[in-house]
Amino acid sequence: MLDVSDAVRAEIGEAEADRLLAGENTPGEYDCTSCRARGNPRHERTSTVLFVGEETAVLAFAHAACIPSQVVTVSEDQLQGAVRTLAAGEPGAEPATGPGQETPSATAPPAGANPQPNARQAVLGVTCGQVLLDDTLHPAIVVEPTGPIARPGSDGSGDEFLPLLIEHGFLPVDDVARQPAPVAGWSVLLAMGQLHAILQPPTSPGTQPVAWWQAHQPLAVTDGWRTAAAKSHTVLVYAAPAGSIGQQPREDLLREALEKAAAGGLLVAGTMPLAGT
């Protein structure tokens, strides 16, 4: 009942893969690294998921219905945090991002965008919530900088956040009730049931995707958000200029803020697949 992909087998070696398939190193039960519900490899198909950092690798397990067996590359700090979490048997140190709760974090700005030396340094704030579309709840991430994002070579007086994102595949939103179109090459990294990063396409052929936004520490998300993401395998990612959305304590207020931003031409979005879990 255990799936070991060729990528995982190549990383752990043939001998270890054979021991896993023989049941020698397979746990009797596990917490699914995607949905966090209990699983049993003897009773249900189970995927092996290998998280690889710069110096450390951790083998985890997931329901095959949630994600396929694969290798997921994460930063060493994130992986060490996950190891401490697993060893403690407790949720991550970050509080759950409930409806409309904003989590500021360090970030790499959109490809080709850097705050100028004389401009106010901006980071991206991330809000996790669910958006109702056609009677179905979809997991969503709303990204809003703390200040203007300038284009290289400019005087830093304007805000190029949305134009830069549109150049990289995001589309303007005029109706929040419609699901955004997919944005090619971008993805959302949810590993071990926590939000790690939003990844943008590789900067050159043959290289790995790079983090556009990355959490200081893996961020816990609500059970409802995680369940919806595991079901659809996609996340709706909305972005708006600084001051457009703000901190909203409830999902209905977040929805109102999104609709107001869209009406004012201040909202772009894209549907992204889950990378890893």
C-alpha positions in Angstrom: 0.0 0.0 0.0 3.1 2.3 0.1 4.1 4.4 -3.0 7.8 5.3 -3.4 8.3 7.5 -6.5 11.4 7.3 -8.6 12.5 10.7 -7.3 12.2 9.6 -3.7 14.0 6.3 -4.5 16.8 8.2 -6.2 17.3 10.3 -3.0 17.1 7.6 -0.4 18.7 4.7 -2.3 17.5 1.4 -3.6 18.1 -0.5 -0.3 16.2 2.0 1.9 13.3 2.1 -0.7 13.1 -1.7 -0.6 13.1 -1.8 3.2 10.2 0.7 3.2 8.2 -1.3 0.6 8.9 -4.5 2.7 7.4 -2.7 5.7 10.6 -2.7 7.8 10.8 1.1 8.3 7.2 1.9 7.7 5.2 3.4 10.6 2.0 1.6 11.8 0.3 5.0 11.7 1.2 8.5 10.7 -0.1 12.1 10.5 -0.6 12.9 6.9 1.9 15.6 5.9 -0.9 17.3 3.9 -4.2 17.1 5.7 -2.7 16.1 9.1 -5.4 13.4 9.6 -4.2 9.9 10.8 -3.3 7.3 8.2 -2.2 3.7 8.2 -0.1 2.4 5.3 -1.4 -1.2 5.9 -5.0 -0.2 5.3 -4.8 2.7 2.7 -2.5 3.7 -0.1 0.2 6.0 1.3 2.8 8.3 -0.4 6.3 8.8 0.8 7.3 12.4 0.8 10.9 13.4 1.2 11.6 17.0 2.5 15.1 18.0 1.5 17.0 21.0 3.0 20.6 22.1 2.4 22.0 19.6 5.0 19.0 17.7 6.3 16.4 15.4 4.8 13.2 14.2 6.4 11.0 11.3 5.2 7.3 11.8 5.9 4.1 10.1 4.8 0.8 11.2 3.3 -2.5 9.8 2.1 -2.0 9.0 -1.6 -5.4 10.6 -2.1 -3.9 13.9 -0.8 -0.6 14.0 -2.7 1.6 11.7 -4.7 5.0 10.5 -3.6 7.6 13.2 -4.3 10.6 15.2 -3.2 10.0 18.6 -1.8 12.9 21.1 -1.5 12.6 23.5 1.5 15.1 25.8 3.3 17.2 24.3 6.0 15.6 26.6 8.6 12.1 25.5 7.6 13.2 21.8 7.7 14.8 22.2 11.1 11.6 23.8 12.4 9.6 21.0 11.0 11.9 18.4 12.7 11.4 20.2 16.1 7.7 20.2 15.5 7.6 16.5 14.8 9.8 15.7 17.7 7.6 17.7 20.1 4.5 16.2 18.6 2.8 19.7 18.6 1.6 22.1 16.0 4.0 24.7 14.6 5.0 27.7 16.7 3.2 30.2 14.6 -0.5 30.8 15.5 -3.1 29.6 13.0 -3.9 32.2 10.4 -7.6 32.5 10.8 -10.0 34.4 8.6 -8.6 37.7 7.7 -5.6 37.5 10.0 -2.5 39.1 8.5 0.9 37.6 8.9 3.8 39.9 7.8 7.0 38.3 6.6 10.2 38.9 4.8 10.0 38.6 1.1 11.7 38.8 -2.2 9.7 41.3 -4.2 8.3 40.3 -7.7 10.9 39.4 -10.2 12.6 42.5 -11.4 11.3 44.7 -8.6 13.4 46.1 -5.8 12.7 49.0 -3.4 15.1 51.8 -4.2 17.7 52.9 -1.6 15.7 56.0 -0.8 12.3 54.4 -0.8 10.6 52.9 2.2 11.5 49.2 2.6 8.4 47.1 2.1 7.6 43.5 3.0 4.6 41.5 1.9 1.8 40.7 4.3 -0.1 37.5 3.8 -3.7 36.8 4.8 -5.1 33.2 4.6 -8.8 32.7 4.3 -11.5 30.9 2.2 -13.4 32.5 -0.6 -16.9 31.2 -1.6 -17.3 30.6 -5.4 -20.3 28.8 -6.8 -21.2 27.4 -3.4 -17.7 25.9 -2.9 -15.1 27.2 -0.4 -11.7 27.7 -2.0 -8.5 28.3 -0.1 -7.1 31.7 -0.7 -4.0 33.8 0.0 -4.2 37.6 -0.1 -0.8 39.4 -0.5 -0.5 43.1 0.3 2.8 45.0 0.7 3.4 47.3 3.6 4.5 50.0 1.3 5.0 50.9 -2.4 7.1 48.6 -4.6 9.4 50.4 -7.1 10.7 49.2 -10.4 14.5 49.2 -10.8 15.8 52.4 -12.4 12.8 54.4 -11.3 12.9 57.2 -8.8 10.8 55.2 -6.3 7.9 57.6 -6.3 5.3 55.3 -7.9 3.9 51.9 -6.9 4.7 49.2 -9.6 3.4 46.2 -7.5 0.4 45.4 -9.7 2.0 46.2 -13.1 4.9 43.9 -12.3 2.6 41.1 -11.3 0.6 41.5 -14.4 3.8 41.2 -16.4 4.4 37.9 -14.7 1.0 36.4 -15.5 -1.4 37.7 -12.9 -4.7 39.1 -14.3 -6.8 42.0 -13.1 -9.9 41.0 -11.1 -13.2 42.6 -12.0 -15.5 40.0 -10.4 -14.4 38.3 -7.1 -17.2 35.7 -7.7 -15.3 34.2 -10.6 -12.3 31.9 -10.1 -9.1 33.5 -11.3 -7.3 32.1 -14.3 -4.2 29.9 -13.7 -0.9 31.8 -13.6 1.7 29.8 -15.4 4.8 28.6 -13.5 3.7 29.8 -10.1 2.8 27.6 -7.1 2.1 27.5 -3.4 4.3 25.4 -1.1 2.4 23.8 1.7 4.6 21.3 3.5 3.8 19.2 6.5 0.4 20.9 6.7 2.0 24.4 7.0 2.4 27.3 4.5 6.0 27.8 3.5 6.2 29.9 0.4 4.7 31.2 -2.9 7.0 30.1 -5.6 7.6 31.9 -8.9 9.0 30.4 -12.1 12.7 29.5 -12.3 14.9 32.4 -13.4 16.7 30.2 -16.0 15.9 26.9 -17.7 16.7 23.8 -15.8 16.7 25.5 -12.4 14.3 25.2 -9.5 11.4 27.6 -8.8 12.4 30.5 -6.5 10.5 31.9 -3.5 8.7 35.2 -4.3 7.3 35.2 -0.7 8.7 33.0 2.0 7.6 32.7 5.6 10.1 33.4 8.4 8.8 30.2 9.9 6.3 27.7 8.5 2.9 29.1 9.1 0.0 27.0 10.5 -3.3 27.3 8.6 -6.8 26.4 9.7 -8.1 22.9 9.3 -10.8 24.2 6.9 -8.2 26.0 4.7 -5.9 22.9 4.6 -8.8 20.6 3.8 -10.0 22.7 1.0 -6.5 22.9 -0.4 -6.0 19.1 -0.2 -9.4 18.7 -2.0 -8.8 21.1 -4.9 -5.0 20.9 -5.1 -5.0 24.6 -5.9 -4.9 28.0 -4.1 -6.4 31.3 -5.2 -3.7 34.0 -4.8 -4.9 37.6 -4.7 -2.6 40.7 -4.6 -3.4 44.3 -4.0 -1.3 47.5 -3.4 -0.5 48.7 0.1 -3.5 49.9 2.0 -6.1 48.3 -0.3 -7.2 45.3 1.9 -5.9 45.8 5.5 -6.4 43.5 8.4 -9.8 42.0 8.4 -11.1 40.0 11.4 -13.6 37.9 9.5 -13.8 36.2 6.1 -17.0 38.2 5.2 -15.1 41.4 5.8 -12.1 40.1 3.8 -14.5 39.3 0.9 -15.9 42.9 1.1 -12.4 44.3 1.0 -11.5 42.2 -2.0 -14.7 43.3 -3.8 -13.9 46.9 -3.1 -10.4 46.6 -4.3 -11.6 44.9 -7.5 -14.2 47.6 -8.1 -11.4 50.2 -7.9 -9.1 48.3 -10.3 -6.7 47.5 -7.4 -6.8 43.7 -7.4 -5.0 41.0 -9.4 -5.1 37.3 -8.9 -4.1 33.8 -10.2 -5.0 30.2 -9.4 -1.9 28.3 -8.4 -1.3 24.5 -7.9 0.1 23.2 -4.7 3.8 22.4 -4.8 4.7 19.5 -2.6 2.0 19.3 0.0 
